[in-house]
Amino acid sequence: MAMTEFIAAIELSSTKISGIAGKKNEDGTMQVLAFSKADATSYMKKGVVYNLDKTAQAITAIVKDLEQMLNSKIAKVYVGIAGQSIHTIKNVINRTLKERQLITQELVDSVCDENIDIPNNDMTILEVAPQEFRIGNDYQLDPVGVASDHLEGQFMNVVCRDTVKRSLVHSFEKADIEIADLLVAPLAAARLLVPESDRRSGCVFVDFGAETTTIAIFKNDLLRFLTVIPLGSHNITKDLTSLKIEESRAEYLKLRVGDLNYKESDDDVVETFFLDEEKTREVPLIKINDIIKARAEEIIANVWNQIQVSGYHDKLLAGMIITGGGSNLNGLIDLIKHITHIERVKIGNPNIEIAHSKLIKELKEKEANNSLNTILGLLAAGDMNCAKIDKVVEGTLFEGEEMIKKQEKTPEEIKEELRLQQQKKEEEEKIRQEKLKEQKLREEEEEKKRKKKNKKSWTSSLIKKFEEVQKNIFNENDEIKND
């Protein structure tokens, strides 16, 4: 049976393109119905589309996979945008009023419009994160109705390079896939993984991706800072290939062998690990871990530097929440605490329960921990039905009967269509009766005019005839008199 209601989303990351479809249940859980992914290392770099044709082909293939699993066509998808150029720009708009008056919604809207209209060179605004309005020394989320002679709007604009957005959108146009909405991927992940209480208290959300690491800071439940650094866990993998091994083997060493807390034993025994399956080449474990730790320290140091740049480094009462494939590094949390001195560091967990299914079990077995959180965040952010519903064939079997359809619909949809159909018939009948009534009134009015006109014509004719008779009488009298 074909699915008629679901949400579909696609994530374009540095190393892969993933597609997902699912639905939100009435009990508040989220159910994953389909998942597909494709390697994107040859046409995506740091989350940015570089080869439009290959990207479009991959998107088409993923959508087809999802449609096959759903047994239904997809009309549109939610799309996550990420990448190195995404960051926040703080903007302040001031309005001085002629006199003290109540702030109106029209004034607030005009301030918001002015913020959007300000040019940002080659940058485009992806999202305007809600911020406060300053009135005097007070900050208001909703200033409408407050009396003042001055209004200051503070805005946090999430931007990226215009070419990045255009390339992504053009890829979907080439694939002939409609975009339901373009979502900022790291913010969608943060909404899924960061509890509201942590966003209020103040926290930093860090997504350790393959080629980029994203930092988002929240305070008072508002986004305060967002940036992306061009370093990720794939840099560690490349560093390990210096041991003259393939990337797949290097990835295994990074996640299965490496330990950021590793220390050499006090005795003279040197622990080693074989680099190949044939066990012909071995290397000391300390060397493997030194390579991993050096790059991990560099990434964390850059993260800490950006947190300090934001000015919120001493306001993070809820600490740090981490996610992404790179968060699976053994000993990462301890290293973060050591470098940043942030004591509360934890792995982010979805605040929406994912309904148990065979597909979810398979994904957990195949995919690295925390690597699906961003696309699950995109799925959770969607609120529009992405299923393609074929048009209804016109015509009815008999009065009050359901119209013939090409695709099966739910009882609620059928009931609603019948109600609208009956309502339309009643409205058409009402209009027809009103037109008949108007036509009857016009005919009656025209009949009155016609009778009145006939009466007037008859009277005029009678008068004219009387005048002619009278004239003839006078003419005859004049003739007799003359004789």
Sequence and secondary structure as in RCSB ss.txt:
>XXXX:A:sequence
MAMTEFIAAIELSSTKISGIAGKKNEDGTMQVLAFSKADATSYMKKGVVYNLDKTAQAITAIVKDLEQMLNSKIA
KVYVGIAGQSIHTIKNVINRTLKERQLITQELVDSVCDENIDIPNNDMTILEVAPQEFRIGNDYQLDPVGVASDH
LEGQFMNVVCRDTVKRSLVHSFEKADIEIADLLVAPLAAARLLVPESDRRSGCVFVDFGAETTTIAIFKNDLLRF
LTVIPLGSHNITKDLTSLKIEESRAEYLKLRVGDLNYKESDDDVVETFFLDEEKTREVPLIKINDIIKARAEEII
ANVWNQIQVSGYHDKLLAGMIITGGGSNLNGLIDLIKHITHIERVKIGNPNIEIAHSKLIKELKEKEANNSLNTI
LGLLAAGDMNCAKIDKVVEGTLFEGEEMIKKQEKTPEEIKEELRLQQQKKEEEEKIRQEKLKEQKLREEEEEKKR
KKKNKKSWTSSLIKKFEEVQKNIFNENDEIKND
>XXXX:A:secstr
    S EEEEEE SSEEEEEEEEE TTS EEEEEEEEEE TTTEETTEE  HHHHHHHHHHHHHHHHHHHTS B 
EEEEEE  TT EEEEEEEEEEEEEEEE  HHHHHHHHHHHHHS  TTEEEEEEE   EEETTEEES  TT EEEE
EEEEEEEEEEEHHHHHHHHHHHHHTT EEEEEEEHHHHHHHHHS HHHHHH EEEEEE SS EEEEEEETTEEEE
EEEES  HHHHHHHHGGGT  HHHHHHIIIII  TT    SSS   EEESSTTS  EEEHHHHHHHHHHHHHHHH
HHHHHHHHHHT TT  TT EEEESGGGGSTTHHHHHHHHH    EEE   SS B   HHHHHHHHHS TTTTHHH
HHHHHH  S  B    B S  SSTTS   BSS   HHHHHHHHHHHHHHHHHHHHHHHHHHHHHHHHHHHHHHHH
HHHHHHHHHHHHHHHHHHHHHHHHHHHHHHHH 
